[in-house]
Amino acid sequence: MTELLRSTLLAALLMLAGAGPALAGKDGNRAAAEFEINEAQALEIARAQGIAAVREVKARRGVWKFEGVDADGVDLEVEIDGFTGEVVKVERYGMPAQGF
């Protein structure tokens, strides 16, 4: 009886593990490889929003997130929908860099 229970539990766990990506949905934490918009396309969109230099790129929960600075040195964050290419967020922080 113990072997049957163990086999049943193992089969159930394997089924759930395989269903993980299907259960994640569009808003779940999906890999960038599943996005319709690749990193290069998203970067082009982010540059059109003012990103001049990129510090960090993240792909998470269906969104590309670019952190960097604009041409004036102001910190900038741009989020791009990984499936549609729509700009989700553009946010600037702080003051422009000052030369001495």
Backbone bond lengths (Angstrom), bond angles and torsions (degrees), N, CA, C in turn:
res aa  C-N    CA-C-N  psi(-1)  N-CA   C-N-CA  omega(-1)  CA-C   N-CA-C  phi
1 M - - - 1.451 - - 1.531 111.76 -
2 T 1.306 117.91 -38.22 1.445 122.17 -179.62 1.525 111.08 -63.53
3 E 1.319 117.41 -40.35 1.470 121.23 179.57 1.526 110.60 -64.60
4 L 1.317 118.33 -38.75 1.462 122.30 178.20 1.530 110.55 -64.86
5 L 1.311 117.37 -43.54 1.464 121.80 178.03 1.522 110.69 -63.35
6 R 1.309 117.29 -43.68 1.466 122.08 179.24 1.532 110.55 -61.75
7 S 1.324 116.93 -44.20 1.470 121.25 179.34 1.520 111.44 -64.75
8 T 1.316 116.82 -39.72 1.460 121.09 179.52 1.522 110.77 -65.91
9 L 1.320 117.11 -44.10 1.468 120.99 178.28 1.524 111.34 -63.78
10 L 1.329 116.86 -41.79 1.458 120.61 178.83 1.528 110.55 -62.73
11 A 1.309 117.25 -43.02 1.469 120.99 179.01 1.531 110.59 -63.48
12 A 1.321 117.46 -40.96 1.464 121.32 179.66 1.529 110.58 -65.04
13 L 1.316 117.00 -42.38 1.464 120.60 178.86 1.530 111.55 -64.04
14 L 1.312 117.25 -40.97 1.462 120.66 178.80 1.521 111.28 -64.93
15 M 1.322 116.99 -38.65 1.466 120.58 178.39 1.531 110.23 -65.32
16 L 1.317 117.42 -43.13 1.465 120.78 179.68 1.521 111.31 -66.24
17 A 1.316 117.49 -39.43 1.457 120.64 179.12 1.522 110.71 -63.20
18 G 1.309 117.68 -39.80 1.463 121.33 178.43 1.508 113.00 -70.58
19 A 1.314 117.80 -26.07 1.457 121.72 -178.74 1.521 112.03 -85.05
20 G 1.322 118.33 -9.15 1.458 121.81 -177.04 1.512 114.42 -50.22
21 P 1.341 119.14 -54.78 1.464 119.55 -180.00 1.522 113.15 -60.90
22 A 1.310 117.22 -36.45 1.458 119.60 179.57 1.523 111.37 -68.94
23 L 1.320 116.13 -32.48 1.463 120.17 179.92 1.522 112.37 -79.66
24 A 1.334 117.86 -18.55 1.463 120.86 -176.54 1.518 111.73 -64.07
25 G 1.311 118.24 -38.39 1.458 121.19 179.56 1.509 111.84 72.45
26 K 1.340 115.91 175.90 1.463 121.59 -176.70 1.521 112.24 -63.54
27 D 1.322 117.59 -32.42 1.456 120.29 -177.44 1.517 112.82 -93.60
28 G 1.340 117.79 0.57 1.447 120.91 179.07 1.517 110.70 -76.50
29 N 1.295 116.20 -179.55 1.457 121.52 -179.62 1.520 108.58 -84.09
30 R 1.318 116.95 88.10 1.457 122.10 -177.12 1.516 110.34 -103.04
31 A 1.311 114.97 149.47 1.458 120.92 -178.91 1.520 111.00 -68.17
32 A 1.323 115.40 148.68 1.461 121.07 179.98 1.519 111.55 -59.00
33 A 1.316 118.00 -26.78 1.465 121.32 179.22 1.521 111.64 -62.39
34 E 1.318 117.85 -22.76 1.462 121.97 179.63 1.525 112.49 -87.31
35 F 1.331 118.15 -11.07 1.462 121.24 -178.67 1.528 110.26 -67.72
36 E 1.307 116.90 150.01 1.467 122.48 173.72 1.529 110.29 -78.30
37 I 1.324 116.16 -30.89 1.462 123.05 -179.85 1.527 107.65 -99.16
38 N 1.346 117.26 120.21 1.466 118.67 -179.87 1.531 110.48 -82.83
39 E 1.320 116.50 174.71 1.464 120.86 -175.08 1.533 111.88 -61.74
40 A 1.328 117.48 -40.98 1.472 120.54 -179.17 1.531 111.03 -63.90
41 Q 1.330 117.05 -41.06 1.467 120.59 178.01 1.525 110.63 -66.05
42 A 1.329 116.03 -42.64 1.467 120.39 179.15 1.528 110.87 -64.11
43 L 1.324 116.83 -38.66 1.463 120.38 178.53 1.528 110.74 -63.59
44 E 1.309 117.13 -39.93 1.470 120.84 177.63 1.535 110.63 -61.01
45 I 1.320 115.85 -41.23 1.473 120.40 177.85 1.531 109.88 -66.09
46 A 1.335 117.16 -42.72 1.466 121.62 179.58 1.527 110.69 -63.42
47 R 1.328 117.15 -38.92 1.475 120.60 177.76 1.527 110.95 -63.80
48 A 1.326 117.06 -36.22 1.466 120.78 176.94 1.527 111.08 -65.83
49 Q 1.337 117.02 -21.10 1.462 121.75 177.70 1.524 112.17 -91.23
50 G 1.349 117.44 -2.17 1.457 120.21 174.71 1.508 116.80 118.52
51 I 1.329 119.42 -5.98 1.466 120.22 178.71 1.525 108.75 -64.93
52 A 1.332 116.82 121.75 1.459 120.77 178.22 1.529 110.92 -103.30
53 A 1.330 116.50 -38.84 1.463 122.37 178.03 1.521 108.12 -134.72
54 V 1.312 116.08 131.12 1.468 121.75 -177.21 1.520 109.55 -98.64
55 R 1.330 115.57 129.77 1.463 121.62 175.01 1.521 111.52 -94.03
56 E 1.352 115.38 -39.04 1.459 119.75 -174.09 1.522 109.81 -151.48
57 V 1.346 114.71 142.84 1.461 121.84 176.01 1.519 107.62 -125.88
58 K 1.333 116.32 132.48 1.462 121.48 176.35 1.517 108.42 -130.00
59 A 1.316 116.03 145.31 1.461 122.21 173.71 1.519 106.64 -123.22
60 R 1.338 115.47 112.22 1.454 118.63 -173.81 1.522 111.00 -157.37
61 R 1.320 114.98 139.76 1.467 122.28 176.50 1.524 112.69 52.12
62 G 1.336 115.41 40.54 1.452 119.83 175.97 1.513 115.63 80.04
63 V 1.345 117.07 10.92 1.467 120.88 -175.00 1.531 110.38 -132.76
64 W 1.329 115.55 136.92 1.459 121.44 167.25 1.525 106.87 -86.53
65 K 1.317 117.23 133.18 1.463 121.35 178.73 1.522 108.22 -123.67
66 F 1.333 115.73 121.21 1.463 122.45 178.84 1.520 108.66 -111.79
67 E 1.321 116.39 128.18 1.457 122.23 174.82 1.519 107.68 -117.41
68 G 1.318 116.08 133.44 1.451 120.07 -179.53 1.511 110.85 -175.97
69 V 1.333 115.96 -147.84 1.456 121.31 179.93 1.521 109.58 -132.71
70 D 1.344 114.59 156.06 1.470 119.34 175.15 1.525 108.86 -89.19
71 A 1.310 117.45 -174.87 1.468 122.39 -176.70 1.526 112.79 -62.68
72 D 1.342 117.89 -23.18 1.466 121.81 179.12 1.525 112.57 -92.03
73 G 1.328 117.41 0.03 1.457 120.87 -179.60 1.516 114.28 87.31
74 V 1.330 117.81 9.72 1.463 121.75 178.60 1.532 108.45 -80.88
75 D 1.338 115.52 133.76 1.463 119.96 177.23 1.522 109.61 -60.64
76 L 1.332 115.22 137.47 1.459 121.44 -174.32 1.518 109.63 -140.40
77 E 1.318 115.92 139.10 1.460 122.38 175.75 1.526 107.44 -126.26
78 V 1.333 115.79 128.13 1.463 121.23 179.86 1.522 107.65 -128.31
79 E 1.346 116.15 130.51 1.459 121.49 176.29 1.517 109.26 -115.91
80 I 1.338 115.75 133.13 1.454 123.79 -177.15 1.524 108.63 -122.40
81 D 1.332 117.66 130.21 1.459 121.58 175.85 1.531 108.23 -63.10
82 G 1.319 117.31 125.04 1.453 122.81 -176.41 1.513 114.62 -72.41
83 F 1.327 117.03 -9.02 1.465 120.69 -178.30 1.521 112.42 -108.55
84 T 1.331 117.09 -32.08 1.468 120.21 -176.22 1.530 113.26 -111.66
85 G 1.329 117.43 -20.97 1.461 120.98 -175.42 1.519 112.95 82.38
86 E 1.319 116.48 3.76 1.466 120.89 179.70 1.531 110.27 -69.63
87 V 1.332 116.10 140.48 1.462 121.35 175.98 1.524 107.33 -75.75
88 V 1.315 116.00 118.38 1.462 122.50 -177.19 1.518 110.84 -90.50
89 K 1.352 115.78 -35.91 1.470 119.11 -174.72 1.527 109.53 -157.07
90 V 1.321 115.47 138.94 1.463 122.43 169.90 1.520 105.73 -134.64
91 E 1.326 115.88 120.91 1.459 119.25 -177.28 1.526 109.81 -138.22
92 R 1.315 115.68 130.34 1.470 122.02 177.29 1.520 108.72 -107.43
93 Y 1.345 115.26 143.38 1.455 121.88 -177.88 1.523 109.58 -128.97
94 G 1.310 117.39 136.65 1.452 120.90 170.63 1.519 114.26 81.08
95 M 1.309 113.79 -165.54 1.452 123.56 -175.11 1.530 109.26 -110.43
96 P 1.339 115.78 158.74 1.466 118.71 175.46 1.526 111.44 -62.63
97 A 1.319 115.59 151.42 1.462 120.64 177.42 1.526 108.93 -65.55
98 Q 1.323 117.05 139.13 1.460 122.86 -178.58 1.532 109.59 -105.06
99 G 1.328 116.35 131.18 1.460 120.41 175.29 1.518 110.60 -81.72
100 F 1.319 118.56 152.27 1.473 122.23 179.80 1.481 110.76 -109.31
